[in-house]
C-alpha cells in the first residue's frame, strides 16, 4: 500500500496542494535544466531516473521485483520514455513553455 511520505497519516488538503505545487514547479523546471546541463541526453536521463528512484524509495519503500514480463515491459517503457523526452528536449531549439510564461510576466 502506498504511504503518504514517510508516515502513514493522511495528508490535509493544504499539504496535498503544497506538494502538488512543488511537483508542478519541479516538473516544469525540467525542460530548462535539461537545456542548461551540458551532458549527453543518456547521462541526464540516468540522473533523472536515479533521483526518481531515490524519491520513490523514500516515499513507498522497497518495491517488490518479481521479474515478470509486465515489470520488464514497464521498465523498458519508462526507460524509452525518459530517454526520448530528454533527447527531444536537448535536440530541439524550442524554448520550454515555462520560459515563455516567465518572459511574458516581465514584458
C-alpha positions in Angstrom: 0.0 0.0 0.0 1.3 3.5 -0.9 2.2 5.7 2.0 1.9 9.5 2.1 5.5 10.5 2.6 7.4 8.8 5.4 4.4 8.4 7.7 1.0 6.6 7.4 -1.0 9.7 8.3 -3.4 11.2 5.7 -2.5 14.5 4.2 -4.6 17.6 4.7 -5.9 19.5 1.8 -3.3 22.2 2.4 -0.4 19.7 2.5 -1.7 18.0 -0.7 -1.9 21.3 -2.6 1.5 22.3 -1.4 3.0 19.0 -2.6 1.2 19.4 -5.9 2.6 22.9 -6.4 6.1 21.7 -5.6 5.7 18.8 -8.1 4.5 21.2 -10.8 7.4 23.6 -10.2 9.9 20.7 -10.4 8.3 19.2 -13.4 8.2 22.5 -15.3 11.8 23.3 -14.5 13.0 20.0 -16.0 13.0 21.4 -19.6 15.1 24.4 -18.6 17.5 22.3 -16.6 17.9 19.8 -19.5 18.8 22.6 -21.8 21.3 24.1 -19.4 23.2 20.9 -18.4 26.0 20.3 -20.9 25.7 16.5 -20.6 24.8 13.8 -23.1 21.0 13.0 -23.1 21.6 9.5 -21.8 23.5 10.8 -18.8 20.7 13.3 -18.0 18.1 10.5 -18.3 20.1 8.3 -16.0 20.5 11.1 -13.4 16.7 11.8 -13.6 16.0 8.1 -13.1 18.4 7.8 -10.2 16.8 10.8 -8.5 13.3 9.4 -9.1 14.3 6.0 -7.7 15.6 7.6 -4.5 12.4 9.6 -4.0 10.2 6.6 -4.7 12.3 4.5 -2.3 11.9 7.2 0.4 8.2 7.5 -0.2 7.0 3.9 -0.6 9.9 1.7 0.5 11.5 -1.1 -1.4 9.3 -2.3 -4.3 8.7 -6.0 -4.9 10.6 -7.1 -8.0 9.4 -10.4 -9.3 10.9 -10.1 -12.8 7.6 -10.7 -14.5 7.1 -9.8 -18.1 4.8 -6.9 -17.0 7.5 -5.4 -14.8 10.2 -5.7 -17.5 7.8 -4.2 -20.0 7.0 -1.3 -17.7 10.7 -0.7 -17.0 11.5 -0.7 -20.7 8.7 1.6 -21.5 9.8 4.0 -18.7 13.4 4.0 -19.9 12.3 4.7 -23.5 10.0 7.5 -22.4 12.6 9.2 -20.3 15.4 8.8 -22.9 13.3 10.1 -25.7 11.9 13.0 -23.6 15.4 14.1 -22.6 16.9 13.7 -26.1 14.0 15.6 -27.8 14.3 18.4 -25.3 18.0 18.5 -25.7 18.0 18.4 -29.5 15.2 20.9 -30.2 15.6 24.7 -30.3 12.2 25.4 -28.8 12.1 27.2 -25.5 10.2 25.3 -22.8 6.8 26.7 -22.0 7.8 27.8 -18.5 10.4 30.1 -20.1 7.7 31.7 -22.3 5.4 32.1 -19.3 8.1 33.8 -17.2 9.1 36.0 -20.1 5.5 37.3 -20.6 5.4 38.3 -16.9 8.2 40.8 -17.3 7.1 42.3 -20.7 
